[in-house]
Amino acid sequence: MTKAKLHHIGPFEAVEHLFARWLPRWRLAVVSGEAPPSDEEEWATEEEGATEEEGATASFLAKVSDYGAFPLTFAGDDGRRYPVSVERFDIEDPDETSDGPLHASWGLPDAGAEQAFALLIETMEAGPDGLDRRGRALAGYLAGYLTAGGTDLLQITVAAEPGGPALDDELHLLVRSDEGTTRLSLAPAPAAPAANEASECRIACATTLLSEFLRINNTDAVTFEVTIGTHDIDLNVADPDEAFRAGWAGDGHWLIAEEGDDETDDVLWALDPAHLKVALTESERNMVAVARAQSLVWEFDSSTPEIPGDELVSWLARDLLETIATEITETTETTETTETTEIPEISEIPEISEIPEISEIPEIAGASGISPVLAYAKNFPLQSVLEGKGNSCLLLVGAQRTAFIYISG
């Protein structure tokens, strides 16, 4: 048995991949750079620079081009952009209790992210497809994460060639913080970009951002490890559970519970489709509650949140489950390999047809169309692990593949 570990994916990279999949009519690039801190160099607007002396504007644009890593803006032959004008905004210090990315994902940006949020949402809502609630939550999170810790925000108007006309359907933002600069560039995609559809990448993106929402304290977060494996057990029988129990060798640590085992043992207990449906639904609700509990913005709000609605954590959980369900219901070659995604310790559209409801996942048949998905779990639904206590496990079994999901706090 071999294992392949995916490289580290940070929040910005995760958002970029999700943009390509969830919002394919847009291409997004986020680039880090360097610039003198605000106490060493003041950023003036174009008009302010022009009043100083002739040529000051061109000089500042040259600096902006350098700080924002222009002109290489997007991938491809048509990806060069050249700054032609700049508008500067102050980034106000948010309240100490604010969590900018989470607040912005709910459509409630704090003072620091308000301007970037408004510019980003306005640009995307003006696009040909508008902006659904899932995309809005993702874009909001991006605006909050972009401006967290920032001191200056520049909106940069660009042209596709030196001296060319300004492109009014694109958005280019440059944020300066004490650590450097981050440039966000957003433009309509001439064609649907090639999103990375590898399951390892999809899993890593979802779990990276889930950990950002499910924080235990200032330094620790709930983490997810997903292992996709194969088995050669014939489940097209009268009792697939019995067949799997008899034929599965285990993962080296976790075994399926047998008669006489105790609930405190490190064993996995069988879940029938009805109980799995209930457990998944309750886990999703608990994740939403934990994410909201991190912010005082919901402190006096006793209403029941719409799920998935504007809850990015819910959309991420559904995306993760869809990816895993798809992976284990596909046929495989008769090889015995596993692929493991490890995540570092930290970091309305009412219905969308391509994303199944969490409650529908258990009904998915195996690759043969005959064998149902089997499920076994420990400490499930997710509850205590979301509070940093212990761990939870979920084993999903398809006709030829398995998915082992280990969640720790």
N, C-alpha and C positions, 0 to 999 in steps of 0.2 A: 504494500500500500504506500502510495506517495502522496505528498501534500505540497501544494503550491500556495505561497503566501503573497497576497497583493501588496504593492507598495503603499506607503502612507498616503491617504487622501485627506486634505484639509477642507474646511468649510467652503472656501472660495471655489476650489476645484469641484467639490461635490455639487455646488449650485450651478456651475458651468455645465456639467454633465446633465443635470436635471433640466436645465433650460433647453438643451438640445433635444431632449425627449418630450418634455411637457409643453414646450413653447417652440416648436420647430420652425415657425415663421420668423423667428428672430435669431440673430447670431450675436453671441455675447463673448467679450474678451475682458479679462481682469488681469492687470499687469502691475507688478510691484516695481518701485523705483526709489530714487534717492533725491533729496533736496535739502537745502539748509533749513534748520528749524525756524519757526516763526519769530523767535527772539533774535535771530541773526539776519533774517531777510524778510522784509515785509512784502507781501504780494499785493500790488496795486491793480486796479481794474484797467482795462484798455483806455478808458477816458481819462482816468487819473494819470496814467503814464503819458498820455498825449499832451497834457497840459504842462509837463515838465520841459520837454524839449522835443524837437523833431527827431523822429527815429526811436524814441523811447518805446513806443508800442511795438515796433518790430523787434527791439531788443528783448522785451518781455515775452513776446511770442516765441522767440528762439529759446528762451529759458523753459517755457511751458512745454515746447516740443521735446526738449531734453528731459525734463522731469517726468513727462508722460510717456516717454519712449515712443514718440511719433518719429517717422511716419509709418513704421511697421505696426499696423493696428489690428488687422484681421489676417487670418491665414488666406493664402491664395494670391493670384496675380492682381486681383482687384482690391486688395486689402490695405493699400497705403492711404493714409489720411494726413492732411496738412492743416494745422491750426490757422484760422484767419481772424478770430476775435475771441475775447474772453470776458466772462462776467463772474465776479467773485462774490461769495456769500460767507458770512461768518458762521461758524459752527458753534452754537451755544452749548454750554456745559449742561448736560442733563442732570436731573435729580439723582442723588447718590443711590437711591433705591431702584433706579431704572435699569432695565435690561433692554438696551436698544434693539437688537435683532428680534427678540421675541415680541416686544411691543409693536414694532413695525410690521411683523408678520400678521398680527391681528388687525392691522389697519389703524393702529393707534401709535404712530411714531412719536418718540419723545422730541424734545427741543433740538437735540443734536442731529436727528435723522430726518426732521420734518421737511426740509428743503429738498434733500436728495430723494426722499420718498415721493414728494409731489411731482418732481421732474420725471422720475422713472415711471410712475403710474400713468401720468398724463401722456407720455410718449407711447406707452404700450397700449393704452386704451384707444389711441388714435390710429392704431394699426388696423389692417383689413379684417382681422378676426376678433378685435376687441381683446378683453382680458377676462378669463373665467376666474372663479374664486380660488381654485388651486393655484393658478399662475399668479394671481394677485398676492396670495400668501407667500409664495416663493420670492416674488419680486420685492415684497416688503421686507422679508428677512434679509435679502441682499442689501437693500438700502440701509438697514440698521447695522449690519455687519460692516459695510463699507465705511460708515462714518464714525464707528465706535472709536473713541480716543482721538478723533480728528480735531484740527484747529482751523483749517481753511478748506473751503470747497470752491472749486472752479468749474463753471460750465463752459465748455470749449466748443465753439462752432468750427467746423472743418470743411475742407474741400477735398475732392478726390485727386486733385493735381495742383501743383503750385500755381497760384493766380486764378484757379478755377472758381466756379460758382459755389456758394455755400450749400451744403447738404442739410435741408431742413427736416428730414425725417429720421435723423440719427441723434443719438444722445451720447455725449462724451463728458465724463465727470472726472475730476482729479482731486483727490483728498490728500491733505498733508497732515501728518501726525508727528510725534516725536521720534517715531521709528523709521519714517520715510514717507513715501508716497504710494498711493494706490490709484490706478487709472481704470475706470470702467468705460467700456465702449459698447454701445448697443446699436444695431442697425437691422433693417429688414433683411431677411435672408433671400438671396436671389434664387435659391433652391433649398429644399429641406436639407440641413446639414447632416453629415453622417454621424449620428450619435453612437457612442460606444455601447453596444447592446450586449456585451459580455456580461454574463450573470455576476461574475466576481465584481465588476465595476459597479453594476446597479446595486448590488448588496452593500458594497462599501459606501456608496454615496448616501443611501438611505440610513444606514446605521451610524455614519459619522454625524449626520445632522440630528438623528434621534438622540444621540448622546448630548448634543448641545442643548436640547430641550429638557432632558431628563437628568438634571444635575442634582447631586446629593448634597454638596456643599461647594465652597469656593474653589476647591481643587479637584474634587472627584465627581464622576458621573457614572450613570448606568452604561455598561458596555455590552456589545453584542458580538458573538462569534458564531458564524454560520459555516457548517461543513456539509458539503454535498458529496455523497458517496453512492456506490452502486451495490446491488445485491443480485443474486441469481436464483432467488426463491420464486417458485411458481405460486402466485397468489390467485390464480384463476381456479379456485377450489371452493368447496362448500363452506369451509371455515378458514378464510385467509389469515385471521389473527392467530389461530393455532399453528398454521403453516409457518408464519413469520417467526413466532416464538421458537419453534423447533429448529428453524434454519439460520436465524441471525446470530452471528458470533459476538455481537456487541461492539462497542467502540473502544474497548480496553479499560473502561472504568464504569460506565453506566450500563446496567442490565435492566431487563423488563421485569417488573414485579411479579412474584409468584405467591401462591397461597402461603400465608404465614409471615410474609414480609411486613415490616412496620412502616408507617408513613414517614418516619424520620430517617429511614434508610435511603442510601443513594441509589434508588431504583426508579424506573419510569412506570407510571400507571396508565392503563389503557383508557382512552377517551372515545366514546362512540360519537358519531356525527353530531347528535343533538347537544351533547355536553361540550364538544369542541366548539360548536357555534356559540354557545353561551360564554365559554371561557374567552374566546377571541373578542367577542363584543365587550365583555367586562374589562379585559386587558386594555382595549382601546380607550374606553371611558376613563380608566384609571390613569393612563398616560396623559390624557388631556387634563385631568385634574391635577396631576403632579406638575405639568408644565405651567398651568395657570397659578399654582400655589407659589411659584417662584417670584411672582410679581404682585405688588400691592394694588395694581390697577383693577384687579378683580376682588379685592378684599371685601367690599360691601355689595358685591353682585351675587345675589342668590339664585339667579336664573339658571336654567339648565342649558349649557352650550349646545348649539347645533353641531352635529357630527356627521360628516367631516367639516362642512361649512368653511369657516375661516381658520380652522385648526391645522396648521402645517404638520404638526406632530402626527395627526390622524392620517393625513394624506401620505406621509412618509411610511407609516406603519402599513398602510394598505399597499403601497408600492412594493415594500419589502416582501409582504406575504404573496403578492401576485407573482413576483419574480421567483420566489421559492417554489410556489405551486406549479408554475410553468416548467421550472427546471426538473422537478421530480416526476412530471407526467409526460416527459419526452422520452422516446426510446433511446437507448444507448448501445454502443458497441460492447462486446463482451470483454471490456477491460476493467481492471479493478483500480480505479484511481479516485482520489478525492481532491476537492479544491477547497481551500480554507481561506476565509477572509477574516483578518484580525484588525480590530479597530483600536487605535491608541487610547489610553485612558481618558484623554480629553484634549478633549477639546472642550360660488354655488352653482360651479356647475353642479345642480342637484345630483345628476347621475352622469357618469362618463362611461360609455359603453365598453371601452377597452380596459377599464379598471373594475374588476369584480368587487361586489360588496364583500366585506369580510365575512358576513354570514353565509355567503355562497361558496366560499372556498372549500369547505369540507365536502361539498357535493360533487366536486370535480372528480371525474373517473380517471383511472390510471391510463397509461399510454395505450393499452389494448382496447380501451373503451368499455371494459368489463369490470376490471378490478377496482374497487373504491380505494380511496386514500385511507390508510390506517394512521392512527395518532396515539402517541404515548407521551406523558408529561410528568413533570415534578414541579411542585409549587406553582401551579398554573390554575387560574389566571394570574397575571402579573399583579402583585400588590406589595408584599414585603420587600422584594428586591428593588422596587422603585424608591424605597425609603433607605436603601443601603444595607439591607439585612439579608444575608445569605445569597442564594442564587436560584434561578429557575431554568428549566430545560423543556424543550418541546422537540419531539421526534416525529416527523411526517414521513410516511412511506408511500411511494408510488409503485407502479408495476415493476420497475427495474432500478429505481433510484430512491435514495433516502436523503433527508435534510435534517441535520441535528443543529438546533438553535440553542446556544448557551448564553444566558443573560446573567450578568453579575453586577453587584452594586459596590 
